[in-house]
Amino acid sequence: MLFTTSIDNIIRGNIVNLIRVYGERGIILNLIQFFVSFILYFVIFFGLAFILNMLLRTTWLMTLLYPIIILLVISGNGLADYFIDTKEAFLQIQHTINTVTLDDYIILSGGLIGTIVSAIVIRMLRRSGYQMF
């Protein structure tokens, strides 16, 4: 019933009622946290990719490394685990990928979008004649 009411409110464009329905159950705080997390991942990885692109002069390196970095971060394994107990470490990654929810994927995609935008900005700056390092 709540889901249908929310869809009806969105279709009618009645955002105030939508916020009121979600606010009664505390879901509005989760939505705010979701949007802030998405923007935070975008900004952090945009900055990291921009600096890495300036220093190494490789435009798409961070975009290619992003999935590997994220898998290392979310799996909870230490770097040594991949060399000491390789099978168990990769099984942990598989388990982690299977348990990640849709909203986590969307938030993590914010970081990937940040690295892509960073590569585009660096490329545009280099075409405009700016030389970084």
C-alpha positions in Angstrom: 0.0 0.0 0.0 2.8 2.4 0.9 4.6 1.7 -2.4 1.5 2.4 -4.5 0.8 5.6 -2.6 4.4 6.7 -3.3 4.1 6.0 -7.0 0.8 7.9 -7.1 2.4 10.9 -5.4 5.3 10.9 -7.8 3.0 10.6 -10.8 0.9 13.5 -9.6 4.0 15.5 -8.8 3.0 15.9 -5.2 6.5 15.8 -3.6 5.3 17.2 -0.3 3.0 14.3 0.3 5.7 11.9 -0.8 8.1 13.3 1.8 5.4 13.3 4.4 4.6 9.6 3.8 8.3 8.6 3.9 9.1 11.0 6.8 6.6 9.2 9.0 8.7 6.1 8.8 12.1 7.7 9.0 12.9 6.7 5.4 13.6 10.4 4.4 16.8 10.2 6.5 17.9 7.2 4.5 17.2 9.1 1.2 19.3 12.0 2.4 22.1 9.7 3.4 21.9 8.0 0.0 22.2 11.2 -2.0 25.0 12.6 0.2 26.9 9.3 -0.1 26.6 9.3 -3.9 27.9 12.9 -4.1 30.7 12.1 -1.7 31.9 9.1 -3.7 31.7 11.2 -6.8 33.7 14.1 -5.4 36.3 11.9 -3.7 37.1 9.7 -6.7 36.9 12.7 -9.1 39.6 14.4 -7.0 41.8 11.2 -6.7 41.5 10.5 -10.4 42.2 14.1 -11.3 45.4 14.2 -9.2 46.5 10.8 -10.5 45.9 11.9 -14.1 47.9 15.0 -13.6 50.9 13.2 -12.0 51.0 10.1 -14.3 49.7 11.7 -17.5 47.4 8.8 -18.1 43.9 9.8 -18.7 41.9 6.6 -18.1 44.1 4.8 -15.6 42.0 5.5 -12.5 38.8 4.5 -14.4 40.4 1.1 -15.2 41.7 0.7 -11.6 38.4 1.7 -9.9 36.7 -1.7 -9.9 39.8 -3.3 -8.5 40.1 -0.7 -5.7 36.5 -1.0 -4.8 36.7 -4.8 -4.6 39.7 -4.5 -2.3 37.9 -2.0 -0.1 34.5 -3.7 0.2 35.8 -7.3 0.5 37.4 -6.7 3.9 40.5 -8.7 3.0 44.0 -7.4 3.6 46.4 -7.2 0.7 48.5 -10.0 2.1 45.4 -12.3 2.1 45.5 -12.4 -1.7 49.0 -13.9 -1.6 48.7 -16.1 1.5 45.2 -17.5 1.1 44.2 -16.7 -2.5 41.2 -19.0 -2.8 39.6 -17.8 0.4 40.2 -14.2 -0.5 38.5 -14.5 -3.9 35.7 -16.5 -2.3 35.2 -13.6 0.1 35.1 -11.2 -2.9 32.4 -13.4 -4.5 30.4 -13.5 -1.3 30.7 -9.7 -0.9 29.6 -9.1 -4.5 26.5 -11.3 -4.0 25.5 -9.5 -0.8 25.9 -5.9 -2.1 22.5 -4.3 -2.5 21.2 -2.1 -5.3 21.6 1.1 -3.4 25.3 0.2 -2.7 25.9 -0.4 -6.4 24.3 3.0 -7.2 26.5 4.8 -4.6 29.6 3.0 -5.8 28.7 3.9 -9.4 29.0 7.6 -8.2 32.7 7.0 -7.7 33.0 5.4 -11.2 31.2 8.4 -12.7 33.6 10.7 -10.9 36.6 9.0 -12.4 35.1 9.1 -15.9 34.2 12.8 -15.5 37.8 13.5 -14.2 39.3 11.9 -17.3 37.0 13.9 -19.6 38.0 17.2 -17.7 41.7 16.4 -17.9 41.4 15.6 -21.6 39.5 18.9 -22.2 42.1 20.9 -20.2 45.0 19.3 -22.2 43.3 20.1 -25.5 42.8 23.7 -24.3 46.5 24.0 -23.9 46.9 23.6 -20.1 50.0 21.6 -19.2 49.9 19.9 -15.8 53.2 18.9 -14.4 
